[in-house]
C-alpha cells in the first residue's frame, strides 16, 4: 500500500505538466490554420473514438447495437434533441434485441 502514494504523485505531475507545457511553450496567438483546425476538432474525434466501441458492445448482440446506433445517427442527422437521440437509440437497440 505504501507504493500507492508515489504513483499518485507521479500521475498528478504528469497530468499537470501535459496541461501546463502548452501554456508555457506557446506565447502568442496561433497563426497556423492547420494547428487551429486540429485543436478545434480534436475533442470531437476523441469523444467519437471513446463512444463508438461502447455503442458496439453495449448489448450482447452486435447487430442490435449497430441498428440502435444507426437509428441514433439518423435522429441526430435530422436535428433532433439530444435526449430524443439517446432514448431513440436505446429503444431501437432494445427492440432489435427482442426481435433478434
C-alpha positions in Angstrom: 0.0 0.0 0.0 3.0 2.3 0.5 3.7 2.3 -3.3 0.3 4.0 -4.0 1.3 7.5 -2.9 4.4 7.8 -5.1 2.4 6.5 -8.0 -0.4 9.1 -7.4 2.2 11.9 -7.1 3.9 10.9 -10.4 0.5 10.6 -12.2 -0.6 14.0 -10.8 2.7 15.6 -12.0 2.5 14.1 -15.5 -1.2 15.2 -15.9 -0.3 18.7 -14.6 2.7 19.0 -17.0 0.6 18.0 -20.0 -1.7 20.9 -19.3 0.9 23.4 -18.4 3.5 22.8 -21.1 1.4 24.2 -24.0 0.7 27.4 -22.0 4.4 27.8 -21.3 5.6 27.0 -24.8 3.0 28.8 -26.9 3.3 32.5 -26.1 1.3 34.2 -28.8 -1.8 33.5 -30.9 -1.7 30.5 -33.2 -1.3 31.5 -36.8 -1.3 28.1 -38.5 -4.8 27.2 -39.8 -3.9 23.5 -39.7 -3.0 23.6 -36.0 -6.1 25.7 -35.2 -8.4 23.2 -37.0 -6.6 20.3 -35.4 -7.1 21.6 -31.9 -10.7 22.6 -32.7 -11.7 19.1 -34.0 -9.7 17.0 -31.5 -12.3 16.8 -28.7 -14.9 15.6 -31.2 -12.6 12.9 -32.6 -11.6 11.7 -29.1 -15.3 11.6 -28.0 -16.2 9.6 -31.0 -13.4 7.2 -30.6 -14.4 6.6 -27.0 -18.1 6.4 -27.6 -18.2 4.1 -30.7 -16.8 0.9 -29.1 -19.2 1.5 -26.2 -22.1 1.5 -28.7 -21.0 -1.7 -30.3 -20.6 -3.7 -27.1 -23.4 -2.2 -25.1 -25.7 -5.2 -25.7 -24.9 -8.9 -26.1 -25.9 -8.6 -29.8 -23.7 -6.5 -32.1 -26.4 -6.3 -34.8 -28.9 -4.8 -32.3 -26.2 -2.3 -31.2 -25.3 -1.3 -34.7 -29.0 -0.8 -35.6 -29.6 1.2 -32.4 -26.5 3.4 -33.2 -27.6 3.8 -36.8 -31.1 4.9 -35.6 -29.5 7.4 -33.2 -27.3 8.8 -36.0 -30.5 9.1 -38.2 -32.2 11.1 -35.5 -29.1 13.3 -34.9 -28.8 13.9 -38.6 -32.4 15.2 -38.6 -31.6 17.7 -35.9 -33.5 16.0 -33.0 -32.8 16.9 -29.4 -30.1 15.0 -27.6 -32.4 13.3 -25.2 -34.6 12.1 -28.2 -31.5 10.8 -29.9 -30.3 8.9 -26.8 -33.7 7.4 -25.9 -34.4 6.6 -29.6 -31.1 4.8 -30.0 -31.7 2.9 -26.7 -35.2 1.9 -27.7 -34.2 0.8 -31.2 -31.4 -1.4 -29.8 -33.8 -2.8 -27.2 -36.5 -3.6 -29.8 -34.0 -5.1 -32.2 -32.6 -7.3 -29.4 -36.0 -8.5 -28.5 -36.8 -9.4 -32.2 -33.4 -11.0 -32.9 
